[in-house]
């Protein structure tokens, strides 16, 4: 089963939302589409400052590289939309990363297929 990882930066929280709600809601949204393999929170240095972000690893059904990558892109969009509707902004957009696992390493995939 192809494995993907998404890194989503946590922006401003919605009124009444707690920091722990962000990871819970992201897992809820992603889990409605694919099997969530791992979940974590990290705060890497991006552009000279620490950015809190959630990291979710998930598998998609095998179906050819293009279809698998498209399914992962769809999952990313669904998680971002759900988070922005419920608990927080996903920002900065430049810190969003979607990567595909291969040979024990994860490599970023482009936001959309060329010509799509």
C-alpha positions as MATLAB code, in Angstrom:
seq = 'XXXXXXXXXXXXXXXXXXXXXXXXXXXXXXXXXXXXXXXXXXXXXXXXXXXXXXXXXXXXXXXXXXXXXXXXXXXXXXXXXXXXXXXXXXXXXXXXXXXXXXXXXXXXXXXXXXXX';
ca = [
       0.000    0.000    0.000;
       1.544    3.349   -1.006;
       2.350    5.557    1.975;
       2.123    9.346    2.107;
       2.893   11.995    4.657;
       1.398   15.449    4.976;
       2.804   18.323    6.988;
       0.269   21.044    7.744;
       1.290   24.294    9.460;
      -1.019   25.456   12.222;
      -2.136   29.061   11.912;
      -4.527   30.995   14.133;
      -6.963   28.891   16.133;
     -10.702   29.438   15.760;
     -12.527   30.838   18.770;
     -13.062   28.091   21.325;
     -10.613   25.683   19.681;
      -7.785   24.161   21.707;
      -4.368   23.235   20.287;
      -5.033   19.507   20.809;
      -8.225   19.842   18.732;
      -6.142   20.459   15.605;
      -4.537   17.012   15.542;
      -7.796   15.312   16.558;
      -9.770   16.998   13.768;
      -7.069   16.336   11.175;
      -7.060   12.626   12.051;
     -10.859   12.587   11.912;
     -10.908   14.145    8.422;
      -8.106   12.003    7.008;
      -9.419    8.845    8.662;
     -12.716    9.235    6.822;
     -10.775    8.737    3.554;
      -7.693    6.620    4.286;
      -6.015    4.571    6.991;
      -4.008    6.876    9.262;
      -0.695    5.165   10.052;
       0.941    7.785   12.282;
       0.225   11.198   13.742;
       2.490   13.755   15.364;
       3.023   17.438   16.108;
       6.313   19.207   15.412;
       7.698   22.747   15.335;
      10.451   23.042   12.701;
      12.346   26.225   11.934;
      10.864   27.687    8.720;
      11.947   31.066    7.420;
      13.772   31.871   10.647;
      10.898   31.062   13.013;
       9.309   28.014   14.592;
       6.095   26.913   12.917;
       3.849   24.423   14.687;
       2.527   21.788   12.326;
       0.833   18.449   12.351;
       2.258   15.450   10.540;
       0.023   12.632    9.343;
       1.172    9.474    7.609;
      -1.426    7.496    5.693;
      -1.829    4.767    3.109;
      -3.878    4.833   -0.077;
      -5.234    1.917   -2.061;
      -2.879    0.770   -4.832;
      -3.996    1.864   -8.278;
      -1.073    3.207  -10.274;
       1.224    6.076   -9.362;
      -0.883    8.891  -10.851;
      -4.123    7.705   -9.246;
      -2.409    7.173   -5.896;
      -0.851   10.647   -5.939;
      -4.211   12.154   -6.909;
      -5.881   10.357   -3.996;
      -3.225   11.763   -1.655;
      -3.724   15.279   -3.043;
      -7.478   14.922   -2.552;
      -6.897   13.820    1.052;
      -4.659   16.823    1.685;
      -7.303   19.203    0.317;
     -10.021   17.557    2.421;
      -7.979   17.826    5.622;
      -7.103   21.479    4.966;
     -10.750   22.329    4.248;
     -11.948   20.522    7.373;
      -9.387   22.182    9.632;
     -10.148   25.637    8.267;
     -13.878   25.090    8.782;
     -13.552   23.736   12.309;
     -10.452   24.614   14.340;
      -7.710   26.684   12.682;
      -6.186   28.353    9.694;
      -3.640   26.277    7.794;
      -0.838   28.763    7.266;
       1.610   29.618    5.889;
       0.629   27.821    2.698;
       4.279   27.595    1.634;
       4.954   25.254    4.555;
       2.386   22.640    3.442;
       4.204   19.518    2.257;
       2.803   16.315    0.756;
       5.310   13.518    0.263;
       5.284    9.916   -0.921;
       7.244    7.124    0.714;
       9.508    4.991   -1.430;
      12.426    2.832   -0.382;
      12.271    4.049    3.208;
      12.400    7.746    2.215;
       9.681   10.312    1.691;
       9.972   12.679   -1.257;
       7.705   15.671   -1.922;
       5.216   15.334   -4.734;
       4.004   18.357   -6.716;
       0.656   19.940   -5.801;
      -0.895   18.730   -9.062;
       0.081   16.640  -12.037;
       1.531   18.529  -15.011;
      -1.244   19.072  -17.537;
      -3.962   18.156  -15.024;
];
